[in-house]
Amino acid sequence: MSVRVRMAPSPTGLLHIGGVRTFLFNWLFARGRSGECLLRIENTDTGREVAEAVEQIERSLHWLGIDWDGETTFQLDRLERAQEEARRLVAEGSAYEDEGAIRIRMPDEGVTSWDDAIKGRIEFPSAELEDLVLVRSDGRPTYNFASPLEDWLDGITHVIRGDDHVSNTPKQLHVLRALGAEPPVYAHVPSVFGEDGRKLSKRHGAISVDEFRSAGYVPEALMNFLALLGWAPDGETTIMARDELVERFTLERVGSSPATFDYAKLDWMNGVYLRALAPDEYAERLREYVLGQGFDWPEDRVSAAAPLVQEKIARLGEFPAFAGFLFQDVEPDPALLDAGVLGAAEEALGETVPWAVEAIEATLKQLCDELGEKPRAVYLPIRVAVTGSRVSPGLYESLELLGKETSLERIAAARAAA
């Protein structure tokens, strides 16, 4: 039997990054076995469905590189089929009517068990399972009826989902058996915790793919990082391209302990991916990011700045603070300025021709010799004067790109303010 999985978010808000990780596990598992991956919106509660949330889910998955087979489906599209099956179970004696609703009979003794593909054997005392409502009195199916019913109708072979669904599984197993369906393989992946040891939530900052995108992470790095939240191919390999992730992913290597969302590791990994980009592609990504964030900066100057920052920043989102001096005025800290050094620099750089990196470098090195100072003492006030910060791209390159006129104007203004 070919593999078929489903991704089934609820349209009740932005797609949480922990849910995206679970989506990714489904996708990797299916694609690595030439299987199918479906996208189903679990809108059993019509009042909570938000069209914008569905659009955000699809947009997030597309950006990350996760695709799905066929059209996006909605659980309530099969409302009539759910009602029909519930009535069949009543007729067969597996379910009964209760104040307008339909409930399924749960066993009173024994255990309900299954072999989880990640957690191993799991058993629930059947006596703890209350008779489950299948269809509410208003005709709407409940989640624990609609979800397994859809899995059966869609031919789902593996249900890969978060371990917060473990308690739903025994109920859904009984629903499937009553329907006469063969249960899928269940695999409950570990939760994702923040660095404070608590389950990932809004308190940990960015919670949606949109927010990671706005922060300047690239999809290849985020996919690689998310794949390693709870899974490892060998305990050593870290950087893996999309195709390698598909090829190597197995449920057997998914752990059962919670995974920790380490932002420092994500930043490091994102930096690795950014530095590996060809210069032209890096410049294109940088231009797209700057434009997408609403900055009205000349694209040619953004492209020209790209080589200055590619080795320096870990996220595209750091570019405005790191290189914003190229596009807007700066306010240097007077405490970091030195009028004597700046006056000498203004005079020396004013005579520098051509205004290019090599000539600027030669001028400033000669200035250090004339002043009898180390480059650190001379370059800092100049850097602060022209960039407004102690940290910036290379000083020679920054001066060249900023232009001679603007550079000299900023040095003169800083000298006067020192």
C-alpha positions in Angstrom: 0.0 0.0 0.0 1.3 3.4 -0.9 1.9 6.0 1.8 -0.8 8.7 2.2 -0.7 11.3 5.0 -2.6 14.4 5.8 -1.9 17.8 7.3 -5.0 18.9 9.2 -4.8 22.3 10.9 -7.7 24.1 12.5 -8.4 27.6 11.0 -8.5 29.3 14.3 -5.5 31.6 14.0 -2.0 31.8 12.6 -0.2 28.5 11.9 2.0 27.9 14.9 5.6 27.1 14.2 5.3 23.9 16.2 2.5 22.8 14.0 4.6 23.6 10.9 7.3 21.2 12.3 4.6 18.5 12.4 3.5 19.4 8.9 7.1 19.0 7.8 7.4 15.6 9.3 4.3 14.5 7.4 5.6 15.9 4.1 9.1 14.4 4.5 7.7 11.0 5.3 5.4 11.0 2.3 7.8 12.5 -0.2 10.5 10.1 0.8 8.3 7.2 0.0 6.7 8.5 -3.2 3.5 8.9 -1.3 0.8 11.6 -1.1 0.4 14.4 1.3 -3.1 16.0 1.7 -4.1 19.4 3.2 -7.4 19.3 5.1 -8.8 22.2 7.1 -10.5 20.8 10.2 -13.3 23.3 10.4 -15.8 21.3 12.4 -16.7 24.5 14.2 -18.0 27.0 11.5 -18.0 29.9 13.9 -14.3 29.7 14.3 -13.3 29.4 10.7 -11.3 32.4 9.5 -10.7 32.8 5.7 -7.5 34.8 6.4 -6.2 32.0 8.6 -6.6 29.5 5.7 -4.8 31.8 3.3 -2.0 32.2 5.9 -1.6 28.5 6.3 -1.3 27.9 2.5 1.0 30.9 2.1 3.3 29.7 5.0 3.6 26.2 3.6 4.3 27.4 0.1 7.0 29.8 1.2 8.7 27.1 3.3 8.7 24.7 0.4 6.0 22.3 1.6 3.5 21.3 -1.1 0.5 19.0 -1.1 -1.5 16.8 -3.4 -4.8 18.0 -4.8 -6.9 20.8 -3.6 -7.2 21.9 0.0 -10.3 20.3 1.4 -12.5 21.3 4.3 -13.9 18.8 6.9 -17.4 20.2 6.7 -17.5 19.5 3.0 -18.4 16.0 4.2 -21.1 17.0 6.7 -23.8 14.9 5.1 -21.6 11.9 4.9 -20.7 12.2 8.6 -24.4 12.4 9.5 -25.1 9.4 7.3 -22.4 7.3 8.9 -23.6 8.3 12.4 -27.1 7.2 11.6 -25.7 3.9 10.2 -23.9 3.3 13.5 -27.2 3.9 15.4 -28.9 1.4 13.2 -26.2 -1.2 13.8 -26.3 -0.6 17.6 -22.8 0.9 17.9 -24.2 4.3 18.7 -27.4 5.8 20.2 -29.3 9.0 20.2 -29.0 11.2 23.3 -31.0 14.5 23.5 -30.8 15.1 19.8 -27.1 14.2 19.6 -25.6 10.8 18.6 -23.1 9.1 20.8 -20.9 6.0 20.2 -20.8 3.3 22.8 -17.4 2.9 24.4 -16.2 -0.4 26.0 -16.6 -0.6 29.8 -13.6 -2.9 30.4 -10.2 -4.0 29.1 -7.7 -1.7 27.5 -7.6 0.2 24.3 -4.1 0.0 22.9 -2.0 0.6 19.8 1.6 0.4 18.7 2.7 4.0 18.2 5.4 4.4 15.5 7.3 6.8 17.8 6.2 6.2 21.4 5.8 2.4 21.2 3.0 0.5 22.9 0.4 2.8 24.4 -2.6 1.5 26.5 -5.6 3.3 27.9 -8.1 1.7 30.4 -11.3 1.5 28.4 -13.3 2.3 31.5 -11.9 5.8 31.4 -13.5 6.4 27.9 -16.8 8.1 28.1 -19.4 7.6 25.3 -18.3 10.0 22.7 -20.6 12.5 20.9 -20.3 11.9 17.2 -22.8 14.4 15.9 -24.1 17.3 17.9 -27.8 18.1 18.2 -27.4 20.8 15.5 -26.1 18.2 13.1 -22.4 19.1 13.2 -19.9 16.3 13.7 -17.4 16.6 16.5 -13.6 16.6 15.9 -13.1 13.0 17.2 -15.7 11.7 14.7 -15.0 13.9 11.7 -11.2 13.4 11.8 -11.0 9.6 11.8 -13.9 9.4 9.4 -12.0 11.7 7.0 -8.8 9.6 7.5 -10.8 6.5 6.5 -12.5 8.1 3.5 -9.2 9.6 2.3 -7.3 6.4 2.7 -4.8 7.8 5.1 -2.1 5.2 6.0 -0.2 7.2 8.7 -1.4 9.8 11.1 1.6 11.8 12.1 0.6 14.5 14.7 1.6 16.2 17.9 1.7 14.2 21.1 -1.1 16.4 22.5 -3.4 14.1 20.4 -2.4 10.9 22.2 -5.5 11.1 24.4 -7.7 11.4 21.3 -6.4 8.2 19.7 -8.3 5.6 21.8 -11.5 7.4 21.0 -10.7 7.5 17.3 -9.7 3.9 17.2 -13.1 2.9 18.5 -14.8 5.2 15.9 -12.8 3.5 13.1 -13.5 0.0 14.3 -17.2 0.8 14.5 -17.1 2.1 11.0 -15.5 -1.1 9.8 -12.3 0.7 8.9 -8.7 -0.4 9.3 -6.9 2.1 11.6 -3.9 3.9 10.2 -0.5 3.8 11.8 -0.3 6.5 14.5 2.9 8.4 15.1 2.8 11.1 17.8 5.7 13.5 17.5 7.2 15.2 20.6 6.2 18.7 21.6 8.4 21.7 20.9 9.5 23.7 24.0 10.9 27.1 24.4 14.3 27.6 26.0 12.6 28.1 29.3 11.4 24.5 29.2 7.8 25.3 28.6 5.7 24.4 25.6 6.3 26.8 22.7 3.8 29.6 22.8 3.3 33.4 22.2 5.6 34.1 25.1 8.5 33.0 23.0 8.2 35.7 20.4 7.8 34.7 16.8 5.1 32.0 16.6 4.2 32.0 12.9 6.1 31.4 9.6 5.2 35.0 8.6 7.1 36.3 11.6 10.2 34.2 10.9 10.0 35.4 7.3 9.8 39.1 8.4 12.8 38.5 10.7 14.9 37.6 7.7 15.2 33.9 7.9 15.4 32.0 4.6 13.1 29.1 4.0 15.9 26.5 3.3 17.4 27.2 6.8 14.1 27.2 8.6 13.1 23.9 7.0 16.5 22.4 7.9 16.1 23.7 11.5 12.6 22.5 12.0 13.4 19.0 10.6 15.9 18.6 13.5 13.4 19.5 16.2 12.8 16.0 17.5 14.5 14.1 14.6 18.1 13.4 13.8 19.5 11.1 11.0 22.6 10.1 12.8 23.3 12.5 15.7 26.0 14.3 13.8 24.8 15.8 10.5 23.3 19.3 10.9 23.2 21.1 7.5 20.9 19.2 5.1 19.3 20.4 1.9 15.7 19.7 1.1 16.4 16.6 -1.0 18.7 15.1 1.6 16.0 15.6 4.3 13.4 13.8 2.1 15.8 11.0 1.5 16.9 10.4 5.1 13.8 11.1 7.1 12.4 8.1 9.0 9.9 7.9 11.9 12.3 5.5 13.6 14.7 8.3 14.2 12.1 10.7 15.7 12.6 10.9 19.5 9.9 10.8 22.1 11.3 13.6 24.3 10.3 17.3 23.8 12.5 19.3 21.4 13.9 22.7 22.4 13.5 25.6 20.0 17.0 27.2 20.1 17.0 30.6 18.4 20.8 30.9 18.6 21.1 27.6 16.6 18.6 28.9 14.1 20.5 32.1 13.6 23.7 30.2 13.1 22.1 27.9 10.6 20.5 30.8 8.8 23.9 32.5 8.5 25.4 29.3 7.0 22.7 29.3 4.3 23.0 33.0 3.6 26.8 32.8 3.2 26.5 29.8 0.9 24.4 31.7 -1.6 25.9 32.9 -4.8 26.5 36.7 -4.7 23.9 37.5 -7.3 21.3 35.3 -5.6 22.1 36.8 -2.2 21.7 40.3 -3.6 18.3 39.3 -5.1 17.1 37.8 -1.8 18.3 41.0 0.0 16.4 43.2 -2.5 13.2 41.2 -2.2 13.5 41.3 1.6 14.0 45.1 1.8 11.2 45.7 -0.6 8.9 43.3 1.2 9.5 45.1 4.5 8.4 48.4 3.0 11.8 50.1 2.8 11.9 52.7 0.0 15.6 52.3 -0.7 17.2 52.3 -4.1 17.6 48.7 -5.3 20.9 49.4 -7.0 22.4 50.6 -3.7 20.9 47.6 -1.8 22.6 45.3 -4.4 25.9 47.2 -4.1 25.7 46.8 -0.3 25.1 43.0 -0.5 28.8 41.9 -0.7 29.5 44.1 2.3 27.0 42.3 4.5 26.9 38.7 3.3 29.6 37.5 5.6 28.5 39.7 8.4 24.8 39.2 9.2 23.0 36.0 10.2 19.5 37.2 9.2 18.4 39.5 6.4 16.4 41.4 9.1 19.7 42.6 10.5 20.5 44.6 7.3 18.5 47.8 8.1 20.4 48.3 11.4 23.7 47.1 10.0 23.7 49.1 6.8 20.9 51.6 7.2 23.5 54.4 7.3 23.8 54.0 3.5 20.2 55.1 3.1 19.5 57.5 5.9 21.1 60.1 8.1 22.9 59.0 11.2 23.3 60.4 14.8 26.8 59.5 16.1 27.4 59.3 19.8 29.6 62.4 20.7 31.4 60.3 23.3 32.8 58.1 20.6 34.1 60.9 18.5 37.6 62.5 18.4 37.8 66.0 16.8 41.5 65.8 16.1 41.3 62.5 14.3 38.2 63.5 12.4 39.8 66.8 11.3 42.8 65.0 10.0 40.6 62.4 8.3 38.5 65.0 6.6 41.6 66.7 5.2 43.2 63.4 4.1 40.1 61.9 2.6 39.3 65.1 0.8 42.4 64.7 -1.3 41.8 61.0 -2.0 41.4 60.1 -5.6 39.9 58.0 -7.0 37.2 57.4 -4.4 37.7 53.7 -4.3 38.5 51.0 -1.7 42.2 50.7 -2.5 42.8 54.5 -2.4 40.7 55.0 0.7 42.6 52.1 2.5 45.9 53.7 1.5 44.9 57.1 2.8 43.7 55.8 6.1 46.7 53.7 6.8 49.0 56.6 6.0 46.8 58.7 8.4 47.5 56.2 11.2 51.2 56.5 10.5 51.1 60.3 10.5 49.1 60.4 13.8 51.2 57.7 15.4 48.1 55.7 16.3 46.9 52.2 15.8 44.1 51.7 13.3 41.7 50.9 16.1 42.1 54.4 17.6 41.8 56.1 14.2 39.1 54.1 12.6 36.6 54.0 15.4 35.7 57.8 15.4 35.6 57.7 11.6 33.3 54.7 11.5 31.0 56.2 14.1 30.9 59.5 12.2 29.9 58.0 8.9 27.8 55.0 10.0 26.5 56.1 13.4 27.6 52.8 14.9 30.6 51.0 16.3 29.6 48.0 14.2 29.3 48.3 10.5 30.5 46.7 7.2 34.1 47.2 6.3 35.1 50.9 6.7 36.8 51.2 3.3 33.9 49.7 1.5 31.4 51.7 3.5 33.1 55.0 2.6 33.3 54.1 -1.0 29.6 53.1 -1.3 28.4 56.1 0.8 30.2 58.4 -1.6 32.9 61.0 -1.1 30.6 64.0 -0.7 28.3 62.4 1.9 31.3 60.8 3.7 33.1 64.1 4.1 29.9 65.9 5.1 29.3 63.4 7.9 32.9 63.6 9.1 32.7 67.4 9.2 29.4 67.3 11.1 30.8 64.8 13.6 34.0 66.8 14.1 31.9 69.9 15.0 29.8 67.8 17.4 32.8 66.1 19.1 
